[in-house]
Amino acid sequence: MPPPPPCPAGRELFDDPSYVNVQNLDKVRQAGGGAGPPNLAVNGSAPRDLFDMKPFEDALRVPPPAQLMAMAEQLRGEPWFHGKLSRREAEALLQLNGDFLVRESTTTPGQYVLTGLQSGQPKHLLLVDPEGVVRTKDHRFESVSHLISYHMDNHLPIISAGSELCLQQPVERKL
């Protein structure tokens, strides 16, 4: 390959010209009130801040402690709730397909896990999303108890991340 041609006098090899689009510059200046960035108004509304995180605050919020405490209190009354239990301990309690229990995550405070046995394989499904909502792939529920009773009463499997879990027999905690 031949060497690149020499640069004209006073120019460097990578000294490329810059191009600036000035096609609608007058309209942008009128809308923005000067040479600064354009005023981003939508349908005559107030100008928008491109970096405003307010619309995302709810998604970034951790469930309030009162909400977590109410959920924990309600679950303590359920016979299938075992409190803080590791995956291994929970799996050891499952004997038959359809056995299930709910436990508090040992690694994430306020997170609840449905552990069940399906086709001889233990399954662990997170029940509370980052906003503190109890949900499955298709439904939102008022509480973990509501989710459990809905699926048991209607004989519907819980479908999550491509796997199914049928709730047939609750594994009751030992008092």
N, C-alpha and C positions, 0 to 999 in steps of 0.2 A: 504494500500500500504506500503510495507516495506521501511525503510530508505535507501538512496543510500549507496553504499559501501564506506568505508573510502578511502581517497586519499593516494597514496604512499608518503613516507617521502619526504619533500621539495617541494611538488607540491600543488597547490591550486585547488579548485573544478573546476574552469573555465579556467584553464591554458592549453588551447588546443595548439597543435603544429601548426605551420604555414607551409604551403606548397607553394613553389615557382616553377613555370614552367620554367625549364631551357632547354627545348627541342630544341629550335632553337636559343639559346643565342648567339652562335658564329656568325650566319648570321645577327642577329639584331645588334650586336656590329659592324660588318663590314659595314653595311648599315648606321648606325647612327654615326659611328666614335667614339665609346667608350661606356661607361657604361650608358650614358644618354638615353633619349627617342629615339625611332627609327626615322630615317629621312623619313618623309612621302612624297615621290616623286611619281608622277603618270605618267606612260609611259615615263620615262626619263625627265620629266619636273622638274622645280625647286621645292624644298621642300615646303610643304604646312603648314600653321599655322592653327591648328584645331580651334582656336578661332578668326580667321579672319572674321570680320563682313561686309567686303566690298561687298560681293555678296548680302547682304540684305539691303544695304543703300537706294536703291530706294524705297523699301517697307516701310522703316521707315521714309522717307522724307515727310514733310508736303508740299502741293502744294505751289509753290513760290507766294509771294504776287502779282507779276505782273500778273500771271495766274488767280488768284482769282479776281483781279480788272478788267481784261479783260472780264471774265465771268459775273461779276456783271454789267458792262457797257452794254454788249450785251443784258442781260436780261431786263434791264430797258426799252428797246424799245419794249418789248413784251406786248401786252394788257392783257395777262393772268398771268403776273408776278405781285405779290402784295407786294413785299419787305418783311420786317420783319413783320410776322404775327404769332400769337400763334395758336396752334392746334384748340383751341376752337373758336377763331375768324374765322379761315379758314372754319371750319365745318359749322358755322352759315351762310356762303355765299353759300353753296351747297344746291340746291333745288331739282333737278331731277337726276335720275340715268344717269351717263355719264358726269355730270358737273365736271369740274376740274379747278385747278389753281396751280401755282407754287409759293412757298414762300421761303423766307430765314429762316433758322432755328433760333429760338430765343435763343437756348442753345449752338449751335456749329457754330462759325463764319466760313463763307465760305461753309457751307453745305446748299444744296437746297433740298426742299421736294416737291414732287408732292402730292397734296391732291385732292382726287376725291371721288365721291359717286358711289358705286356699290351695287346693290341689297339692297338699303336703308341703307347701312353701309358705314360710312366714312373710307377711306383708306389713309394711309400716307406712301409714298415710298421715301426712300433716293435715290438721283440721282447721287451723286458724291462719288466715293470710296476714301479710305485714300490716294491714290496716285494722286488724283485730276482728275481721269478719269470718264467721264459720261458713265454709263453702266447700262444695265439691266442684267437679268440672262443669256441671250443668245447673246447680242450684245454690242459693244462699239460704242459710238457716238462722233462726233466732238464737240458737244455742247448740252446743255439742249434743245435749240430750235430745233436742228436736231432730237433729241429723240422724242419730241412732234410731229413735223411735220411728221416724219416717221410713227408713230403709228396712227395718225389721217388720213393721206393720204391713208394708206394701210388697214385701219379698223382692226388693230390688237390690241388685248389686251396686256397690259404690265403684264407680269407674274413675280411675286416676292414673295419669301418665301411662296409658296403654294396658293397665292391669285391672282386674276385677277382684272385688272382695265381697263375698256374700256373708251377711251377718245372720247366724242361726242360733248359736248358744252363747250367751254372755258368760265369761269366766268371772265369777264373783270373787271379790277379795275376801280374804280370811280376816275375821274380826279379832 
